[in-house]
Amino acid sequence: MILTALPTVLLSFLLPLADATAVRRSIPRPGQVGQERPLITPSPASWDPTKTYKKRGVISDLAGDVNSILSGLGSDVPSYVASGVPNFFQGFPTGGDVQSSLGLNDSQVKALPTQVLNIPGYANWTDQGWNLRFHGNVFKQPNITEQKLNDLANVFLVGTSVQELPPPQASQARNLTAEIFILQQSNQNVTFNLEPAPSAGTSGGQGGGGAVTPKGGSQQIKFPIPTDAEGDFDGFVQINDAGLGAGNSTSEIQRLNVYTEGDVNGNATSYLIPSTGLGIISDIDDILRVTQIYEPSLGLLNTFAKPFTPWMNMPDIYANWSRTLPNFWFHYLTTTPEQVTRNYMDFIYKNYPGGSFDDRPLNFSDVSATLSIRKFLLDKVFQTFPQRKFVLIADTSNSDVMRDYPAMVTDYPGQVQCIFLRNTTNTDPGDKFPYDTSGFKNVNVSMYMFFVVPDDLTNLDIANGQCVNSTIKQNVTFGYQGLPDGINLGNSTKKGAGSLLAVSTTWVFAAAMGVAVWAL
């Protein structure tokens, strides 16, 4: 059974909540700025996830080609699952639906405190000066009883329940569920207070992320456009340059803390990025943290139940880049839905150098939009910084990565420095999803590397364009790879490209409908 009806099922649990009462929290008076902190302010709820188990769709027969293999998965598996986009967290109820199902009237909603998700942004330099990107969401959190949150969370937990979980994991299940069922606030005006940021991130050393604290930059910014129907705001605003280094004359990245007026939880650190230099655009799941989205039962377990865990010694690799690459910009780009972004930001800033952030906004909610959001966000960064060069890093389990990363080489000549892809079929035998390397056929083999463990990235002089560790055999066939019994489609005709990527000898296509699309 596919989960296209999931939102309806979830809402059915919400219908009895007519007795929900408003949360009353102490918030700053108008004009009062919240406590200044350099990092995202943690949510008052705990962040320990929940336990899940689910596995479906075992495939034992190899069809003649990729299309027949995928069609053989049966009606329980939508076609887009084969593209790495499982049907989960799609079409969640909007604020109006949540309000109606909770039985809240407008007066009760009005009594709820307004909250702001403030996502770490970046600024570019133009002839008019610095333009800082502000983006995030304005929402209200309805008060739902613990019992009803348990009922809602249990919809996500296959093979277990909140009642069976250890207390920290049960709390995380309720917390994540509450994050999803929020009341988005449209037509809201947001005001921010900017201050020089003394630090950001941890593992990159003192200060994190290779950025500096500017001498000035303190100011108040009123975002000029009200929030949209989903409560989102996103746009560049010109800021006062007093005390800030000009982006066309400094090579240093400067940090500013951005405090949302009226919400002490709406704090972030943003980065002023010079016109030229080198940076990295990094995926998160299965490259920075252990998610295993290609094994649905483990993917859910690692997201809902287990604390976010770094993948091997990847934090050491990023810390080394932060220390040794001057003015290296870290930008974290995930297709995680906006509602659960705080979990990811908290994980990044506890384990990796500080940097700006992109996620999937609420208006990118259906499957086709989810498939296009990564390219949309990549284009935004590349077009905003046409003179900068970028390292792109992710893993092979995402079809959009395999398509979009090589496309950036041709779409933006000279801007891609290196592409690094963790070959998850080599590092984790549980990954049975085929992946398509055909996009790399016209990319110079010296520009990309499929790697196995983080140490494969050590001692590469990426600042000078050394992208390949010669000890790591590549074996790219420029077609579908990771098929059953070691079969790979395509023909490796490019010099130095090798023959085959190592693959598992048995293919069990674990295409459970519970894989989180936001874990891509």
N, C-alpha and C positions, 0 to 999 in steps of 0.2 A: 504494500500500500504506500503510495507516495504521499507526501505531506503538504500538498498544495492547499489543503483546507486547514492548515495549522492555525492561522490567525483566528478563524471561526471557533476552533476548539478552545483556544486560549481565552477568547472573549466569553465563552460559555461559563468559564470559571469566574469571570469578573461580574456576571449579571447579579449574583446574590449580594454584591457589596454595597447595597444602597445605604447601609449604615456607616459607611466609611466617614471618618471625621478628618478635619483639616489639620495638617501639621503646623504647629506654631513654633517658629524658631526666632532667635534674636538675630537681627540683621542690622548693619550700620544704618544710621540716619542718612537721609539724602545729603550728598556732598561729602559724607565721611568715607575715607579710604580704608579698606581692610588691612589687616596686618601684612606688612611687606615680607614676602618670602621669595627666594630666588627660584624655587621649584613649584611644580603643580601642588596645590594644597591637597593632601589626601582626603578622600571621602570619609565622613564620620563613621561609615559602616566598615566592617572588616572586609578584607579582600581575599579570603581563602575560598577556592572554588569547590565544585561538586562532582559526584561520582556517576559515571554513566557506562553502560555497555550495550552495544548493538552491532550486529553484523549480518549482512544480507548479500544476496546476489553472487553466489559462488559460480564461477564459469570454468568449465573443465575442457570444453572443446574449442579448438582453434579454428576459426573460419578462414576463408581464403584471403581476405584483405581486411584493412582496418574498418571499413564501413560494415562489412558483414559481421565482424567481431562485435562491433557496437550494437548493431541491430539484434544480435543474439542475446543481448542483455535482458530483453523482454520489456514489457510495458511498465514494470515497476521501476525502471531506471530511465529518467528523461534523458534525451540526447545530450543536453548540456552538461550532464554529470561527466561525460567523457571529456569535456573540455575543462574539467577541474572546477566546475561551479555546481556543487551539490545544492539541492533544494532545501535550504534552511535559512531562517531569519529573513524570509522574503515576505513582503506585504504585511508588515506588522501594523496594528491599528494606529490611526492617527490620534492626536490629542482629543479631537471631538468624539471619536469612537470610544476612547477610554473614559472620557467624562460621562458619556451617555451610559455606558455599561456599569460604571460605578454609581450611577444615580446621583451625581453631584450637580447641584444647580450653580448658576453663575456666581451667586454670592459666596458659596462655599469655595469655589475655585479662586475667586478674588482674594479670599483670606489666606490662601496658600502663599508662602514666600516665593518670589521669583528667583530662579537660579540661572547661572550662566556657565556653559562649558566653553572655556577660552583655550583655544588650541595654539601652541607655540608657532609663531609666524616668522616670516622673513621679509626683509626690506631690500629693494634695489635702488640704485642711484640713477637719476635722470637729470636732464638740464635744469629741472626745477628743484632738485635736491633729493632727499631721502623719501621714498614712498613705502610705507609699512603695510603689510598685509595683515588684516584682522579677520579671523574666521572662527566660527563656533556655532553654538545653539543656545537659545533662551527657552527655558522650560519651567514647569512646576511639577513637583513630586507629590502626587496624592498619597494620603495616608491609607495604607492597606494593612489589615490585620495580619499577624504572623501566620495564622491558620490559612488565610486565603493566599498569602504568598507561598506557603507550602504547597497548596493545591496547584497554583500556577507553575511553580518550579518543577513539580512532579511531571508536568507535561513534557518537560525537556529531558527528564531523567528516565532513560530506557533501561529496564532491568533492575532498577533500584528506586529509592524514594528519599526524600529529605529526612524522613523519620529514621532511616537506616544509616544515615551519614554521621560521622563524627561532628561534634558541635561546630568547629571552625568551618568545615566544609558545608554544613547545612546553612550557616550564616552567609557564606559566599553565594550559595544557590539563591537564597532569598534576595541578597543584595543585587545580583546580576539581573534577576527577574524584575526587581523594582526599577532598575535602570531602563529597562525596555519599555515599561508601561508608564510613560510620562505624558504630561500635557504640554505639547509644544505651543509656544506663545508667539503668535504672529503680530505684526505691526507694532513691535516694541523698539524703542530707541535705547541704544547702549552707549555708555560713557566709560572711557578707560583713563587711568592715570599711569604715566610712564615714569620710570626712575632708572638710573644706571644700575646694572645687575652685577653684583660682586662675584657670583659663581653660578655654574650650571653643570649638572652631570657629575659623575663621580670617578669612573674608572679611567678617564683620560688624564687624571692628575689634577692638581689644584686648578680650579677654574673650569676644567672640563671643556671639551670641544674645541680647544685651541683659540678661544675668543678672549677679548679683553674688555675691561670695564671702561666705558668712556668717561670723560670729565663732566659731561653734561647730558642733556636729553630729557630732563624733568619737564613734564607738561601734561596737560589734560587734552584728550581727544574725544570729541563726540562723533561717533560713527554716523555718517551722513544719510544712511539708508535704513529704514525700519526693517525688522526681520521679515522674512517671507512667510508663506503659508505654513511651512514646516518649522518655523522658528529659527531658521538658519540666517546667518549673516556672513558675508564673505566679500572682501574688497580691499583695494589698496587706498591708503589715505596719506597725503603729503603731511609730513611732520616737521616741526621746528628743528633746524639743524644746529642751533646754538649748543656749543660744547661737543659736537659730534664731528669725527673726521670725515672729510669728503670721500665719497665712494670711488671717485676717479683719481684720487691722489694717495690713498692709503691702501695697503694690502691686508690690513688687520680686520678681522671680523669683530664687530662690537655687539655687546649684549645689552638689552634693555628689559627690565621687568615690566610686565603689563598687568595692572591690577584693575579688575572690573569694579566699578563703583557700585556699592550696594550689595556685593556678594563676596564674602571672604574666601569662598571656594573657587572663585572665578579668576585665579591668578595663573600666569604663564610667563615664560621667558622667550623673548623674540630676538632675532639675529639680523644685524645690518651687514649685508653681504656685498663686498666690493665688486666692481664690474668685471674684473678678471681674477683668475685663480683656479684652484682645483677643489672639487667636492665629491661627495659620495651620495648617491640616492639608494637607500637600503630598504629592502623588504624586511619583515620581522619574523613571520611564522616560518619555522623550519629552516631558518638561516641564522637568526639571533636567539630564538627560543625553541624549545622542544614542543612541537605541536602534533606532528604526525597526522596531518589532515588526510593523508592517503590511506590511513587505517581508521575508518570512521569511529570504531569503538574507542580507540586510544585518543583520537582527536578530540572527542567529546570529553573524555576523562581528563585529558591534559588541560582543557580549557575551563571546564566547569568544576572539577574536583581538586586537581593538584595545583599547588602554587606554580606560577610561571617560573620556568627553569631555563637558564642559558644553555645553548647548544654547545657542549664540550667547552673548549677554551676560547670561544669566539670573543668574549670580552677582552682577553689579552691582545688579540689581533687589533681590535678597534682602539684599545688604549695605546698600543704602540703607534698606530697611525696618528692618533691625536698628539702624541709626544714628538714624533719625528717628521711629520709633514707640516710645514709651516702654513698656518692659516687655512687648514683643511676644514671645509664646511661639511657637517653631518646633517643630512636631511633624511628623515624616516618616513617612508611612504607605505602605507598598508591599506588594503581594501576592507579593513574592519569597519563595520557600521559605526556611525558617530556615537550611538548610545553607549557603547562599551569602550570608548576610546580611553577613558581615564585609566582603566586597567593596564593598557598597553603603555601609556605615557609613564605611569608609575614604575613599571618594569624597566623601561628603557633608562630612566634617570637613576635607577638604583644599580644598573649594571653596565651602562654604555655611556660614552661621552654625550654631553648635552647637544641638542640640535633642534631644528625646526621639524614640523610634523604635518603630515597629510593623512586624511582618512576618507571614508566614503560618506559624503553628506546624505541627508535623509531624502533629497530629491533624486538620488541614484538608488532606487529601491528594487526595481524589477530585475529579472535575469539579464536582459540585454544591456541595461544600464550598468549592471555589475561587471559585465564583460568589458565594458568600454571605459570604466572609471580610471583604471591605471594609466591608460594612454592619455586620457584627458588631463590628469594631474602631471604626468611627465611632460606633456606639451607645455603646460603652464610654466613649469620651472625652466625648461629649455628656452622658451620664448622670452621669459623675464630676464634671463641672463645669457644673451646670445654670444658673449665673448668668453664665457667660462667653459671649462671642461669638466666632465663628470665620469666617475666610476659608477657602474651599475652592478648591483649584487642582489642575488635572489637564489631560488632553487628550481629544479626542473619539474616540480610537481604542479606548477601553475601554467596553464596553457596561455594565459594572457602575457605572462613574462616571456615565454618562449617565442611569442609573436611580436610583442612590443619592444623588447630590448634590442633585437637586431634591426628593427624598423627605425629606431632612433639614429642608428649609424647613417642610414641613407637619407632620413628626413632632416637631419641636422649635421651636415658634413663638418668634420673637425671638432665636434663638441664631445664625442664619446671617447674617453681615454682608454678605458678597459671595461670588459664585461666578465664578471665572475659568477658562475653558476654551480651551486652544490648539486652533484649528481646523486639525488636521493635514492635511486635504484641501486647505487653502489654502496651507499652508507647505511641503508636500511632495507633489508630484504622484504619488509612488509609493504613496500611501495610497488604495487602491481599496475599502476596507471601508465599507459604508454605516453610518450611525449614526442613532440615534433621538432626536430632540429633543422628543418628545411629552410627556415628563415636565415640561418647563418651561412648559407651557401655562397652568398656574394659579399660576405664580411671577411676581411683579411684575418687569416688564422692567428696572426700575432696580436690581435686585439681582444681575444676572448679565451677563457679557460674554464673547462668543466673540472671541478676539484672534488676531493673526497672528504678531507678533514681540514679543520682550520689551519693546521700547521703547513698545509700546501701553499698558503698565502704568505708565509714568512719570507723575508729577504728578497721580496720583489721590489724593484725600483719603479713603483707605479708613477711617481712624479715625472719620470723620464720615459714613460710609456712601456716599461717592461711588465707585460700582463701574463706571461706564460712561464710556469715552472717546468723546465724541460724534463724533469724526472717524472712528471705526471702524464701518462699516456692519455691521449685525447680520444681517438677512435670515433669520430663523428661521421655519421652516414648521410646526413642531410635529408632525412625522412623520418617516419615514425620509428621510434626506438623503445626498447623496454617491452616488446611484445612477448608472447609465450615462447618457451623453449629456446630463448636466445635469439629469436628472429628479429631482424631490424629491416625496415624498408628504406629505400633510397640507395644512392650509390656514391661512395666516397671517392670522388675523382680529384679533389683538391690536394695539391702537394702538401705533404706533412700532416694530412688529416687522419691517417690511420684507417682502421677497418670497422671495428665494432666497439660500442660501449658495453661494458660488462652489465649483464642483466640477470635477473632471477630465472631459474630453469623451470619454475612452475608458476603459472599465473592464476591467482585467485583474486578476482575483481571484487573487492569489498566495497560495494557502492551503496552503503547504507544512506538512507535519506536524512539521517541525523547529522551529517557532517556540516560544520558551521561554514557558511559562505564567507563570513567575516574573518575566517582564519586563513584566507588566501594570501 
